[in-house]
Each structure stands twice: as C-alpha cells, then as structure tokens.
Amino acid sequence: MLKRVLFPAEVCTGKGSVERLACLDAGRVLVVIGASGRRSGALERVNAQLKDATAREVLELEGGEPHAKSIAGARETVAAFAPQWIVAVGGGAVLDSAKFLWAQLEHPELEFSGKAVPIGPLRAKARLAAIPTTAGSGSEASQVAVLAGDDGTKIPYVSPHWVPDIAILDPVLTVSLPRDTTVATGFDALTHAVESGVSSFGNPFLRVLAGTAVELVLRHLPPAAENPQDLTARAGMLEAAFLAGLCQSMTSTGAAHALSHAASKHHNASHGAATGFFLLPTMRWNRKKSAAVYDELATGCGLADGAALEAALFALVARVGLPQRFEELIGRVPNAEERQTLAETAAKDVCLRTNACRLGTTELAQLLAEID
C-alpha cells in the first residue's frame, strides 16, 4: 500500500468562507443537501453565493447513510441536469452520497451493488466542492466514501479521485447542530485521529497530523458542545475533523471503528457515539501490546505519554457526556451471545486490518466482556 497524502486542491477556512462559492467558474451547479441543511439555513447561505450560476438545482437527500438503492434513485436526476459543479453540503452521509452520485454521472455504467468496485477517473464532466456542516467524518478531505449494504454492513470505497476539488470549512454552518450531534461527530473525528495515528500502517508524518487533530478536539469540543455559538470552537472542530479525515484516508482506522460498524449493523447504534464508546476500551487493550505508538501520538498532542492521553480522553468523555455503558449506547446490555456476534462481525471488518495490534474474534470477545 502506497503511503501518500492526497489533499483537496483548495481548502477555505473560517467564518464566511462559504463566500468562495460566488467565485466558482461554473455554469450549472447541483447542490446536494440533506433535510437538516435546509432547516438550519445552510442551503439559503449556499444559494445566496450561487446566484450568478447559469443554472442551479437542489437535490435534497433522504436522511441516513447512503445505500445502493438510495443512490440509484437519484442518479437520473443528476444525469438529466448534467452539472459542471456538484456542491455537497451536510454531514458525512451527504458528502459520501454526493461522491457516489458524482461517480455515476461520470460513469453511467457504474453500479453499486454491495461490493466495492474500482472508481475510475472523475472530472471529465463535473467537479466537487464539499462543505461539511458537522465536524466528524472528514469526508471533505478523504479518498474514502462509505456505502451501507442491504444487511447494514459498511462498505468503504477507496479512490484517489474522491478527494474534493474544494473543501469549505465555515463554522457558521455548524452552529445549529444539537449538543448530542456535536459530541458524537466530534468523537468520530477524534477516533479517526487516534486510530490512524497508531495504525500499523502509520508513519511519523501522519502522526504529526493526527496529534494536531487530537489536540484540537481536546481543546475545542467542550466549548463547542457547551456554547454552540462559539465560532472559535466550531472552527477548531472543523479543522480537527479535516485533519483527521486526511489521516484516516491515508491509513484507515482500527478496532473501535470495526466494533462501531458492528454495533450500528446489529443494534442501530449511532456511528459517532459508538466510535467514541469503543475508543477507550480498545485503546487500553492496544496499549498493552503497542504502548510506544500511543506514547509517540501523545507527545504530538503535548502530553507526556500514552497513559496521559488515555486520561485526557477519559476526562473528555466524562465532561461532554458521551455514553459510557452499553445501556446508554444501545438501550440495553447485550447478552453473551450478542457480544459474540459483535466480535465476529467486527473481526471481518476491513478497519481491523490496520489496528495498532493484531486482534481476532477471541480477543474482541474478551474485550467486549469487560465493558458494562
């Protein structure tokens, strides 16, 4: 696997950076957005900057993660409009959906049927601008897009062509996020940074980015959750999510994500909350065998060692109120058979391949048995 960083050609940050859209060299612009983007006012702000486009159309997606069927249902609309720019506005699900629709616009024969397929060259017909309204997935920086299969399995599609042409990180577009969503998406970004930073495929360059992302989350997530109008905190979280997106795009993640995907599949757990829920238990397990990489990541965050990093993350969980017990995450305590199913599902997850140390079904089952 080639170690390289793929970066959007242009990244705009800070309050008012959405105004960059007014300068797009575009005639036909398709805005892809979720229902929450319309309610929050994000769509109004984006449309105001696109008033000079030759033609503009809005495609509002249904809520939830992208599925092959939902993508197929919108492809004809995209093809008929034939945009020169696709402007994706929303959380990770919206940004990923826009990537899949973009690929099908460029390659009409392409089908997403529950199995990852190569994504060939893009940009013959359109380019992509990504505007996150949550600070979590990092899709605006990533060469990964995730599709949910019919059985709920998360299927990552990896392609260097996914990386957007423009990423716009405007904190004003995130101030309407509810506290729970702010916290859950913030822990998704944090887990991207931590797990990729200690990944078996990691490297010193990546750990510098990951350390910076972790430090930004530790500093900015509490005030962003406690004071939604704090634009400094909101901007810091967008920057953290972007950097963490770069990191996970370079190397993938680890056991916390594998278990989160399993919990989402079998118990409909929120992805962000679930990744945060499993981060500390998997970190404790990994540090028994791979302490040195956590020490290195910790120093990049300005902390003494891996133990100090673990303590800082525990304090963050307690302060912002992330679920710490199964009952808080999925509404009940899973029995032994259900925990075994989670372990078996996670053991097959592609994210486990780059965990900080080797884990299999047996180790995952033992890990899960220790969680209340």
N, C-alpha and C positions, 0 to 999 in steps of 0.2 A: 504494500500500500504506500503510495507516494505521499510524503509529508510536505504539504504546501498550504499556504493561506490564500483563499480567494476572497477578495474584498469588493463590495459594490463600487462601481466607478465613481460614485459621488455619494457622500453622506452629509446631510444637512441637520444641524442640531440646534436646540434652543427654542425659546418662545418665539412664535411667529414664523418658524422655518417652513411651515406649510405654504407660505407665500412663494416658495420656489416653484410651485406648480404653475404659477402665472407665466413663467418663462419657458415652459415646455415647448419644444419645436414640434407641436402636434396639430394635426387637423382633426382626427377622430379619436375621441377619448372614451374608454369604457371604465366607469367607476364600479368596482366590485366591493360590496359592503354588506355587513350583517345588519339585522334589525336594530341592534343596540347602537350602531353607528348613526342611524337616523335619529333615534330617540335622544342621543347625547348631544346632538348638534354638530358632530364631526362631518356629516355629509354636507350640511349647509356651509361650513367653513371651506371644505374642499371645492364644492361647486362654485363658490364665490371667486376662487382663484382660476377656475377653468372657463370663465365666461367668454373668453375670446376664442375658444376652440371652435373649429368649423362645425363639428357635430359632437354631441355628448349624450351618453346613455348611462343609466344607472341599473346595475344588476344587483338586486338585493337577495342574498342567500338565506336559506333556512338556517336555524340555529344548529349547533352541534358540530361534531367533527365531520370532515369531508368523507363521503363514501363513494364508491364507484357509481352507484345509481344516482346520487345527487349531482355528481359531476356530469354524468351523461345527460341529465335533464336540462342542463343549462348550455350545453355545447352548441346547440343550434342557434340560440340567441346570440352567442359570441360570434359564431361564424357569419351569421347574417349581417351583423353590424360591421364586421371587419375593422376593428380598431387598429390605430397606429400606436397607441399607448394603452396599457392596462394599468389603472391606478387602484391598488388594493388597499383598503382602509379597514382595519379591525385587528382582532386578536390573531393568534397563530392559526386557528382553523380557517379564517377568512383568507389570510395571506397564502396558506397552503392551497386552498381551493383555487385561488387565482392562478397559482403556478400550474396546477393541473389543467385548468381551462386554457391557459396560455399554450401549454404543450399541445393540446388537441387542436387549437387554432392553427398552429404551425404545422402539425402533422395530423390531418383529419383521419388517417387510418389508425391512429393510436387508440388502443382500448386499455382501460384499467379494470382488470377482472379479478383482483385479489392476489395477484402475484407481481412482484416488482419486475419491471422491464426497463431496458435502457432508454434514457431520454436523450434524443439526439440534439443537434444544433438548433437553437432558437434564434429569434430576432430577424428572421427573413421577412416577417410580416408586422411584428409589434415588439415593443419594449415594455419593461415592467418597472413601475415605481411602487415601493412598499412603504406604507405609513402605519406603523403599529399604534394601536390605541390601548394596548396593555403592555406592561414591561415584564415579559415572561418567555415566550417561545424562542425569540431571536430569529424567527423565520426571515425577517428583513435583512439578515446578514448571512443566511445559511444556504448551503448547497443541498439541503435536505428538505423534503416535503413528505408529510405522513398522511397515509390514507388508511381508513379503517375497513377491514374486510367484513364480509357478511356476518361472520361469527364474532365480530368485535376485535379481532386481532389487529394490532397496529403494524402497518407495513411501511417501512421507510423507503422512499425512492431517493437515490443519491445521484446528483448530476452537477457538474460544474456550471452547467447552463442555467440552473435555477437562480443563481446569485443575482439579485435585482440590479438594474441599471442605476437606480436612485433609491436611497433609503432616507426617509424624513422622520426625524425624532423630535416631534413637537410636544412638549409636556402639557400644553393647554388641552390637547386632545385626550388626555388621560385623567383629568381632574374629576370626571363624573363617575369613575369606577367605584363600586361599593368597596367597603373595607375588606370583606372576605375575598373578593376577587383580587384586590391589590396584594393581599398577603399570599394567596395561593399562587398567583402568577409570579410574584417576587421569589417564592421558593422554587418555582420551576427554573427561573434564571439562576438562582444560587446553586441548585443541584447540577445544572449544566456545567457551571464553572468548576465546582468541586470535583465532580466525577471525571470530567475531561482533563482537569488539571492533574489528577493522579492516575490517569488511564495508563494501561500497559503500553499504549501506543503514543504516550505523551513525549514531550521534549521540553528543554528549557525555555525556548521561545514561547511555546504555548502556555507554560506555567506562569510566565510574566503576565500574559493577558488574563489568565484565569485568576491569578492573585489580585489583580486590579479589580476585576469584576466582583470577587468576593468582598473585597474591602468596600466597594461602593454599595453593595447590598447591606452589609453590616451597618454602614453609616446612614443610608438613606431610606431603608424600608420602614423603620419605626415611624419617622416623621411623615412619610407618605401615607401610612396607614392611619395615623392619628390626626393628621391635618391634610385632607385631600387637596386643599388649595395651595399647598406648599410647592411652588413650581421648582424650586431648587432641588427638593427631594424627588419630585416627579422626573425631572430631567436626569438626575443621578441614576434613578432606577432604569430609565430608558437606555442610558449609556451602558449600565451594567448588563442589561439583557442583550444588547447588541454585541458586546464583547464576549459574553457567554455563548451567544449564538455562533460567533466565529470559532470559539473553542470546540464546541460540540460538533461543529461542521468539519473540523479538522480531524477529529479522532473518535467520535461517538462518546457514549457515557458509561454506565455501569449498572450495578445490581439494583440501586434504588429505582432507576428507570425501568428495569426489567420487572421488578415487583410492582411498580406503579401501573405498568401496562397490564399485568395480570389482574390487579385489583380493579382496574377500570373494566376489563373484559368480564370478570365474574361477579363483581359487586357494584358496578356502575360508579366507582369512586371518581371524584374529580381528579384530573391528572396532576394539576399543580399541587393541590393539597396532599395527594398521595406520594408524589416525589419527595416533598418535604417531610412527610411522615416517615418514609423509609430511609431518608438520608442519614440520620444519626445512627440507627441500628446497623446499617451496612457499613458506615464509617468505622464504628467500633470494631466490627468483625474484621474489616480490611486492615486496620491499623495493627492488629496482632501479627500480621504477616508482611505488611508493606508499610511500616511506620515511616521510613525515610522519605517517601514521596509526599506524605502528608506534612512532614516537617518542612520540606522544601516549599510546598504550597503556602504553609503558614507564614514563613518568613517573607514571602511575596505579598502577604496581607498586612505585614507589620506586626505579626505575632511571634511569640518565642518558638513555638513548636506545634506539632500536631495535637497535643493534649490541650494547648491553649486555644487552638482553632475549634476543637470539639466543644470546649467550654463556652466559647463565644457563640457558637451555633445553638447550643442548648439554651443560653440566655436569650437569644433572639426568638427562638420558638416560644419560650415562656412569655416574653414581652408582647409579642404580636398575637398570641392566642392560636397558633396552629394546632390542629388535632394531634394529640399525643397518645391516644388509646384507640384501639380498633373500633370501639363503640362510637367514638366521635367521628371516625372516618367513614364507616360504612353502616352505622346504625345498630350494630350488634357485634358480639365477639364470635369469630369463626371457630368452628369445632376443629378437631384434629384432621378430619377428612378434608375439610375445606382448606385448611392450611397446606395440606399435602398437595392439593390441586393447584394452589397458588405457586408452590415451589416448583411443581412440574411444568407449569406454564411459563414461569419466569426462566427456568433453565433452558428453554427453547428460544428465548428472546435474543435477537441479534445484539442488543445492547450489552448483554452479559459477556460477550467475547472480549470487550475491552475493559472489563472491571480491573481494579487495581491488583487483585489476586484471583487465582482460579477458584471458581465456585461451581458446584453442581447441585443436583436436586437434594442430595443428602445434607449438604451444608446449608442450603437455603431453607430446608425444613427445620433444621436445628435453630437457625437464626429466627425464623418466624415463631417458633415455640417459645422464644424468650420475650416476645412482645405481648403486652397485656391486651 
